[in-house]
Amino acid sequence: MGFKFKLEPLHKYKKQMVDLEQQKFAQLTQRLVQIDREIETITDQLKKHIDQNSQMNTPNDSTSLCYVPNIQSLQQRESQMRMIHTGLKELREQKALVLREFNQQKEILNTAHKERKMMDKSKEKALVAFQESLQRKAEKMLNEQSIQRYQRA
């Protein structure tokens, strides 16, 4: 006569839910890291463009004349800067959405962990109750045997 937990299917289901939620959480974490990397690379590109513009506007030591860019090159740089800024803005918006989803998933994962812990505690209590009932049955059998021995003697 072994211990059987009546709610074992539910316990397994809760365990699977925790695993599934952990996978979703890990995916969102990876997505956040990926977006952060993309933001960092775009920010570096932006810094390079800014440094490039500032270097072109300062006179060199060897020449006293300053390089004056033409309108077309200025418009091209401006359009590049706009593209970089719009890309950065889109990534930050994506990050905000993913961060919101990340926080929701974190709450769902916490809830799933709590439910699983409750099932684990319930299983432990059922096991302790089962062991106590076995112990009581064993004591009862020993008491009956000792009573029978006492009555024979």
Long-range contacts (C-beta under 8 A, 24 or more apart in sequence): 1-134, 3-126, 3-127, 3-130, 3-131, 5-123, 5-126, 5-127, 6-126, 7-119, 7-122, 7-123, 10-119, 11-119, 11-120, 11-123, 14-112, 14-115, 14-116, 14-119, 15-116, 17-112, 17-115, 17-116, 18-109, 18-112, 18-113, 18-116, 21-105, 21-108, 21-109, 21-112, 22-109, 24-105, 24-108, 24-109, 25-102, 25-105, 25-106, 25-109, 28-98, 28-101, 28-102, 28-105, 29-102, 31-98, 32-95, 32-98, 32-99, 32-102, 35-91, 35-94, 35-95, 35-98, 36-95, 38-91, 39-88, 39-91, 39-92, 39-95, 42-84, 42-87, 42-88, 42-91, 43-88, 45-84, 46-81, 46-84, 46-85, 46-88, 49-77, 49-80, 49-81, 49-84, 53-77
